[in-house]
Amino acid sequence: MIKARLTAELIRYGIYLSISLLVAGVFIFGGATMQQSQTANASACRPSGTIISAQELNQKLQGKGVFEGKADAFIAAGQRHGVDPVLVVAIAFHETGQGSSKAVKSRNNPGGLMGKGGLMSFSSLDEGIDKMTSNLYRLYIKEGLTTPETIGPKYAPIGAANDPTSLNRHWVPSVSKYIGELGGLSYACEPEMGAGDVGPASASGFARPIDKKYKISSPFGKMRNGKPHQGTDISCNKGNPPIYASKAGTVVVSRSAVSGDGYGGYGNVVVLDHGGGVSSLYGHMSVRNVQVGQTVQQGQVLGKCGNTGHSFGEHLHFEIRLGTPVQSARKVDAEKYVNLK
Ligand SMILES: [Zn+2]
């Protein structure tokens, strides 16, 4: 499906293999930067805020021909080249009939990579996965093509001379469908923006982290068990409403906190660094939707209100902190920064 692009790519990179490939966002593995796609219809995000595990991916690869048991190869290639392994697998599924095509069985070529002599061959499937992933990064991700919708027209142009039966028309919906089946992307998924009424941002730039209809149940500084409350609690019902980023920032903590790790009482907790020594914390969530290193916009969904950690009843524990490092920064009354009434 890619041959039409071959000449241009050869010139561009001055090497004999060209390619075909892929989709998803720009993300430097390990938490450096993340560029969120702003296009509509982008792929779903993994709900856990984590990268897919080898165990989970191997479950998804069961019965998928030569890909069965290959989670480690996909994940390692993703880490080497900065590409979401879910994206690589979704494209490989589409290109190979879910691991059953002749090209992948006899040539170890999971991505439909084309070279001078046509369809390329690799000495092992691991090598084929690695080459597919590196090419995906170089020709698509690095160029800012971060969604099936933006990758598809270059990877599998509709109307291409080598696509007489218009199979390329299926590329975007097919890859998107596989991404969904694999549980969504971790890196380049579309941020889910809040739909709740949080009112305007305050003069300091903070907005409510939860819909206005949810009220404060315990203000900052209220004495509890002989100690002043170090945040603001906002009760929520069991509908687990979304929690929104109060201000744009970078995710510096997203974890299911356990005792002794410094965030032990907070359960599912997210901390955003807003720059200038200002941070905010969202505790006790039922689920988290973001991962460390990710950049979030104001109003972006961080997770859902819940009752995890040291909590008695569904509520958001919200903090604004001043100073660095974030973990030991001074907690201040968030109501001085944003109208939480
Ligand atoms: Zn609290």
Residues whose N, C-alpha, C, O or C-beta is under 5 A from the ligand:
A	BS01	ZN	G231 T232 D233 H317
